[in-house]
Amino acid sequence: MSFFERPTGKIVFFTKNSPKYFTGDYSLILSPQFYWVKRVKLPVKSEYKAKKLAPSVFEGSLPEDETYFYDVKYEKDRGTFIVIAYSKEYIYRSIKEKFSPKAKIRGIYFAQYELKDLKTCIAIDEEISLGNVDGLLIQVPSICVQSEENVRKYLPKVKLSTKRVRIENLEDSADSSDYIYYFIFLGLFLVSQIITYFAYSLDLTKYDDLKRSLIAKYHLPKTSFQLNSIKKSLQKELKEQKTIKNAMLKLDKIPLKSDEKYMDIILQKQSATFHIKTTKDRAEKLLSKFKSKFSVTSANFADGILKLEVSL
């Protein structure tokens, strides 16, 4: 398994009528029962900016007894956005009802993204089905099903995307390796968002009217001096994140054996520290591999742990 790959466990299509699960590792694909989805056109092109406008898309159409979060995905071929509204607390309560504390949730995903290639209506259970209506997956009566096809038979074909639903209270049970994966992908995500920000900020003339309205709506600074200060801060953060990304790409080219693992990874602005569980014989080989990829400033092996510090 690559350093950047996460274990997924068994993929389950999760509904309000799902059975109880007591042990094991699972990745959950959420039925449309747990979220609302719309396709809309917005006066922006980046998902970052569209997410700020998402609450207005569902204004007045959601139950008022929950706090909502939003996810967006740009459809380049249509020039539209898929906008999803969901309640983290409601999803959390529903999962806790069906999964015991011994069952580990590896990831939570929306059916809209994971089953986007579904073309026909397939059964969820005896009463409800999943249908594709112009690219939007919705729950429909089982009368639309024309064959014995069931969503459970479709799941082995699914390759899970990176668009996971973050439910913090369910992340508490993750092991240390899960946190390493999480922070690595968070860093790469931040890099992509910053690059997107600068790409779309180049065409200032085209979006001048939108810029003025957003400045007024979100109380952003109006002067060039203040905006340049923010820009310099983002450029500095971008440079740091690029350095971290390059370090992680090098690290991925140093494979570990099945009985070895990273016990700790500490990333700083100009250096990184790695604690690797291994043997004395393997420690020498790993040190040699690290020296071929990094500038190693210190190395120490004790109690089965190889401690390396490198400059970035």
N, C-alpha and C positions, 0 to 999 in steps of 0.2 A: 504493500500500500504506500503511495506517495505521501510525503510529509504534509501536503496540502489537502489530502483526501480525508473526509470524515467517515467514521463507521455509521451506517444508516440503520442497522437492525432490520426487523421485518416492517415492510410498508403496509400500513392499514388505512383504509378509507373510513374516516371517522364521522359518524352521524349521531344524532340524539338517541337512536335505537341500537347503537353498537353494544356488543356484549362486554362483560367485565374482563379485564386483563390483570393477572396477579404477579407474574414475573416475566422477565425478558426485556429485550431492547426493541424500541419501536420508533418509526418515523410516521407521523400522522398527516394524511392529506385531508384537509377539512372540506366537508360537504358545504354547498352553498347555504345550508341552514345556518351557518355560523357567520355569514357576512353578506353585505349588500354590494352589488357591482353595477356600474354604469359605464357607457362609452360616451365621451363628450369631446368637443373641440374647445381648446383653451387658447388665450392670446399669448402663449409661451411655447417653447419647444423643448425645454429641459425638464426632466422628471423632478429635479430639485425644486424648481420654481412652481411646477404644477402641483406639488404636494402642499404648498402653502395655500393654494386656491381650492384644494379638495373639500374642505368643510362646506364651502358655498355650493358645491355640486349637490350635496345631500341636504341642504338647508330646508328644514320643515318636513322632511320625509323619514326621519329616523325616530324610533321610540325614545322618549326623554329620560328614561330611568337608567341609562348607561352612559359611561364616558367612552368616546369613540377615538380610534386611531385610523390612519389612512395609508394606503399604499397605491402607487401609480405606476403605470408602464406605458411608455410611448409606442404607438403603432406607426412606424415610419411610412408604411405603404398606404395607410389611410389618412395620415396627418391628424390622428386622434389619440386620446389617452383612455386607457382602461383605468377606472378609479374604483378602489375597493374601500369600504368602510367596515370596521369591525370593533368589537368590544373585547379587550384583552381579559377583563375580569370575567365576562360570561364564558369565554373559551376556557379559561382557567378552571372555573367551577365545573364545567361540563367534563373536562378531562379528569379532574380529581374524583368525580363520581364513578368513572369507569376504570381508572388505573390505580392499583395499589401502590404504596410507597416503594415496594420492591421492584416495580416496573420502571425502567428508565426510558424517558422520552428523548430521543436523539435529535429530532427536528420536527417542526410543524410547518405545513405548507398549505397554500390555497389550491383547490382543485382547478381554479381558473387558469393557473400557470402550468401546473404539473400534467393536466389532462387536456391541454390546448389542442392536441392533434386528434382528439376524439371527434369523429364525424357522424356517428350514428347514436341513436338513443339506446342507452344500456341500463339495465335494472340495478338499483341499489338494494332493494329488498322487495317483498311481495307487493308493497303499496306505492313506492316512489321510484323514480328513475332519474337519470342524469341526461339532459339533452343539450345539444349545441344549437343555439339560435343566433345566427349571424356572428359566430365567433365568441359569443358569451355563453358560458356554461350555467344552466339554471336547473332547478329541481322541478320535475313535471310528474304527472300521474303515470303509473306503470303501463297504462293502456297504450302508450306510444311504442313500447318494445315489440319488435317484430320477430325476435329470435330468442334463443336461450342465453344470449350474451349477458354476462353479469360483470359488474365493475371489479369484482375480486379476480376474475380471470384476466382482466386488463392490466392489473397492477404489476405483474412481473416484467412488463414491457417498459415500465416507467423509469426514466433516468431523472432523478431529482435535480431541480435547479438550485441556484444559490439564493433565491428569494424566499428566505425562511421568515416565519412569523415569530418575533421575539416575545416570549411570555416569561418575564423575569422570574416569577415565583417557581416556575418549572425548571429553571436553569440551575437552581441551588443544588440539585443532585448530580450535576455534571462532575466528572473527574478532572484532574489537573490537566490532562491532555486536551480536554474539551476547551478549557479556558485559553490554552495556547492557540488552538485553531481559531477561536473566537477573536482574539486580539490581532492575530495576523490578518484575518479577513477584514476586520474593522479598519486596520491601517490601509489596506489596499482599497477599501471602499472610500475612505476619506480622500485618497489620492485621486480616484476617478471623479469624485464630486468636485474637487477643487479644479481639476483640468476642465471639466464641463463648464464650471462657472466662468473661467477665463475665455473659453472658446466662444461662449455666447455673449460675453461682455464686449467682444471686439466690434460687433455691429451696433454701435451705440445710436446711430442715427435712426435706424429702422425701429428701434424700441424706445425712442426718446419719450413718447407719450406714456408708454407703459411704465418706464422708469420713474417719471414724475408721480404717477398714480401710486406706485408701490412705495415710493419714498414717503408720500403722505399717509398711506394706509398703515405702514409698519413703523412709522416714526424713525426712518433712517437718516443719517447725517446728510446735509444738503451741500456742504462745501467740498471743493476738490481736495483741499488739504486733509479733511477728515476721511474722505474716500480713499485717497492715496495712502493714508496711514493704515487703513484696513487692508488695502491691496498689498502693501509691504509685509504686513503680518501674515497674510495668506501665502505670499511667495516664500517666506521663511519656513512656514509650516510645510509647504509643498516640497521644498528642498530636503527637509528632514525626513518626510515620509518616503521620498524617492530613495534616500539612503537606506532606510529600513527595508523597503521593498527589495532593493538589490541584494541586501544581506540575506534576506529570506530565500531569494532565488538561488544564491550560492549554497545556502544550507540544504536546500532540497536536492542538490547534486552530491551530497555526502550521505549515502544510505546507511542506516543502522541495521544490525541483525535483529532477529525476532526477540531475542532476550535482552536487547538493549533499548533504552529509551531516554528521552530528555526529561530530567527531573526539574529543571528550571531554566528559563531563558529571560535574561534581563537586558532590555534594549535601552540605550541611552543615546544622546545626540551624536557622540563621536566614538562610542565604543559599545561592545556587547559582551555579555558573560553567559557561558553555556555550562550547565552541569549535566553530565551524561553518565548514566548507570551502565557500567561495562566491566571488562576484566583487565588485568594488568597487561596481558599480551595484546589485547585489542586496543588498549589505550595508546600504545606507541603507533599503531597503524592509523588510528583516528587522528592523532596529533599531526602525522605526516600529511593526511588528507586536508586537514584544516589549514596547514601552512601553505598548501598549494592554492587555496581559495582566499585566505585572509592573511592579514599581518598579525600574527599571534604575539601578544605582548607578555603573556604569562601562561604557564601550564603547570598543573599539579594533580597527582593521582593519589587518593587516600580513601580507604574504606569502601572500595568498589565504585568510587565516583571520580570521574575525570573532570576537572575544573579548568576551563579555558577562558581567557580574556583576549579579545581581538579589537583592533581599531577599525573603524568604519570610514 
